[in-house]
Amino acid sequence: MSDLITPDLVTLDSDLGADKGGVIEHLARNVVSAGRATSYDELYADAMAREGKTATGVPGGIAIPHCRSAAVTKATLAMARLRPAVDWGAKDGPADIVFFIAAPEGADQEHLQLLAKLARSLIRKDFTGALRSAGSPQQIVELVDGALGLGPAPAEAGSAAGAGGAAAAGTATGATAAGTDAGSRGGGQAAGTGGSGGDRGGGHGADAPASEGGTGATTSDTSKSPHIVAVTACPTGIAHTYMAADSLAAAAAERGIDLQVETQGSAKSTPLDPTVIRNADAVIFATDVDVRDKGRFAGKPVISGPVKRGIDEPGVMIDEALESINNPNARRVSGGGGGGEEREGAASGGESFGGQLKRALLTGVSYMIPFVAGGGLLIALGYLLGGYELALASDGGDGVANGDVMLDGTSLFSLPPEGLIPYLGAVFWKIGNLSLAFLVPALAGYIAYALADRPGIAPGFTAGSVALFMDAGFIGGIIGGLLAGYMARWIGNWNVPSWMRGLMPVVIIPLLASLIASGLIILVLGGPIAALTLGLNNWLTSLTGVAAIGLGVILGLMMGSDLGGPINKVAYAFAVAGLGEGSFENQVPWEIMAAVMAAGMVPPLGMAFASTVLAKNRFSMALRENGKAAWLLGAAFISEGAIPFAAADFFRVIPSTMLGGAVAGAICMATGVTSQAPHGGIFVFFAIGNLLMFVVAILAGAAVTGFVYVGLKRFVAPRRKVEEPVAA
């Protein structure tokens, strides 16, 4: 018998509420009551966080909410048969059968494989039919044990598995995953040889774990049929990964197509044989996370989508893959490997040019931030220890900074005359400056990476370095990154002979893309961009009085408008990208950074002020709890801390946060507050210039947000009723 599920973890024919939050709450409490988890709140929050990534409803009236949680002490299944059914995001309607999979953070392979096997059984109609007709919790437990091969399989649940195994005729290598009733459809089709997992049906077919290798779906003669490979993966790697593999395998079997699937899940996973990949005509990525070692599939026509599409529309994905084989314009896996993520929109052509451009820019900024954050904080620490004169020119008249002079020929064993503390300050200052020197190359490199995956990195970094050489600044880095990315992507899509494919990502793409992108910057674009950059810097430096305050107002409005969304990120990216241009002679970029950070801290602090101080009785208990957390989130410059309030009352919260952000931004710009750190909020106080006014700006903005919101809440009726989100 399995120790995954017991009768006390089964709820039959109950009304557990109108939404999935209520169902998960009930099941999570059952897990805790059974002594298999230590904290209901933590388990529930982890499960709802997983739901927030991808809906876990699947076709056939089934839902499989699941999560890994530190609160879980023993791998557990909890099941509910719902009356009435609840919408779980599946296209074919609500779910009446819900299995909640709760896995510990360090779940062992045996339990993970059992959980994956159960998930795959849930796409078998005979098994789900038996679950719907079971008369007691004990019968449910027996059905589950039978599906897992840990007890006698009841006839209702086991017949199709045996039929599928008896009909198996495939010869695909590796373990197989046709955990559907493909065998019962006849026609000599099955899912291939089961490897070590074929424990039923004569060692073939239905239940061989996909986690042990490639899924095979073949006919008796595969020599004339197209060969397709696929990868499935989901964030948790417990359920959807394997269900998508089975669904794709069954759809391929119906069409007489040879399909091999690699499941990149939590249970044991074996990569596809390189020979299988080499002989494949097309590849399918049904994934919500990065495909591991994607370069193995370079040059193959690719159909890409979320893992749930592999469950909901496996036949459509197979058909699209077949069409791509003979389409010279089909999207292909780029020549790089590893970490790149095939995105559904980009792969299917559904991503607009503007969306693609925005994604690339934000990717570049996100990867650039660690260089800026580390460098900026180190410089600030250097000034704290060694004084601001580290950056000033030495008395030697050669233009060399005092910090560089202090480090010349010195070490811990031969300190300069200034002593240990100033010397350490010089060390921090120098490391920080060297880190900041990567700002533009990293920005360009990862913009190119977002467009062309790994082959774009080298051309992008090169183009960014050339932009620095040409004094084109971060604008040149952005343009260089875009040029390098699009060049690398274009070259990577060339249809080259098979012997050349291995050279594409490491030689040909970096060489040609670097030459074209960097050459264009040196020969054509560098001069005009440098002039534009100089003009922008001069304009920013000249901002004083009303103009500077106006810029602070605009930035503050943007930071308060969508709480970490695209508009907020545009303002933040503008500030971070210019941070490296700041200096003691030109502190405006530092002032912009301070205005943006202060304005971004205001929304959560304002909502915290309103819900825990000003008007507690006007907020629900859940929002008051969110308000307590928002104090810390706001202090750390995490604007998303105000999202629960905006979700509950969007049309009154957002105007309030925008007004408060505008006030904070204006005060910072008017009083010359500076920040050499791009993040951290009040916790990087040592990197803030004019700290008192920084705090005043934040408090003023939070007060405006709080008072305006409470006033709107009291005197202005909401434009629409929004259900308050379930507290996570």
C-alpha angles and dihedrals in degrees: 000000000000121000091206097088136023131182092260088062092058124088118187131201096345133148103234097172139283099283139046092250090069093047093049090047091055094046093045090052089051090054091051093045089053089058094247097116133035103213128036093193093054094045093047092048092050092049093049091046089056090049088054091062099052132349109254098210115116133189118285099049094290132135126186110188108184143163146164112243136177086219092066114092098179131028105258144182121205119184136197130185104204131216105210106025119240129223109252102170100269116140096229097056144277126334126247097174115062126179115187112203113200113185128181118242090251100037113171121243094250093059093041091054091050092050090049091049092053091050090053092049090058093073089061110098093208091057095046090046090055090050091053093050098043112121102205143023089252090059089052090053091050092049091051092047089050092051090050092051091242097114141012108307111232113237094248092056100035106043097082092048091056092045091050091050094047092053095047113126104152125119103197113143123245130031115317137224116203095132091164132087090270091131093056090060090071124204091123090279124139142141105272134255115334101220112200092336097063095105098149138039097037095312095297140098132346110058109022106133114253087209091075095067142297124357112233125204111176146150124230089268115040097164093092100036125088116263117227130180126198141189123207125190138154132188095261098032096211110098120000094047092064098035090055090050091052094045093051091047092051092048090050091049090053089055096043091245126150106236130175119188129198112204111207096195139128095273120076110302128192119197119240116268109266089231091057090051093046091053095045119113095204142359133224122205112196097174143133093194136045117299108241114239093355092174089081087075097047114150096014120127105254136205111193135186144134118296090250090062088059087059099039100037109019093142092052091052091049091050092048090050091052091051092049093058094075097030111102089195095053117126111260134201107267120249094254129081143207125038105020116119121221104221122211096229096047094045095050096041090249096119113094121226090248092051091048091050092049092048092051094049094048091047090053092049093047093053092043095054096077090058090049095041095049094041096045094048092047091052090049091050089048091055090046091056103030105026131243092283088081088084096044123097116266123246089254091088093228095110094247114142120245090241092059092047090052091053096046108113094344135117140161087284095049107035122190120249091264091070138232103307097050088043091055088047089055090050092052091044093052095046089049092051092049090050092050089051087072092059098098098034091048091047091051094040096054094041085058090045091055090054102039107015119228097342088063096059100077096044089045095051089046093051090048091052090049089051088055090049090052092048088241093136125197092329088060089047091054093049092043091050092050092048092048093046096050092044092050091046092049094048091045090059093056112121100236131171115276092249090060098050093084090055095049101080098038104036119005102043096044091045099048098035092049092047094049099040098040092039091055091051094050097040103035120001107035098078097049092043091050090052090049091049092049091049092049092049091049091049093049091046090052094054110116137149116353094005093055092046090049091054089050090052092051093048091047092051090051094048092051097043105081107003103237095344129123097289092048090048093050091058091044093048090051091054096044094045091055096043093093091058092064122108139154088269092048111031097158094099088054089049091052090051091051092049092050094047094047092048091048091053093054103074098061093037091049092050090046090052092049097045101040104030116016105041114358093162092061093062131070120245091254093054092046088056089049088050091058090054091045091067091067095037091052093047088054093049096251104145091184088077088085095054096096089058093046091048090055098042110010101164094054100034099052097053088049094051092045092053092047092048091050091053093050093047093048094050092049094051093043094053098039098244111175135196126192091183119079096207144009103083116216091351091076092054091139089064093053122097114212091014094181093061090043089059091043091052092051094046092047092049093047091049092051091049093048097046094043092049094048089048092051090046090053102041107022122066115226114259092226137007113250120188111239111251119250109262111248 
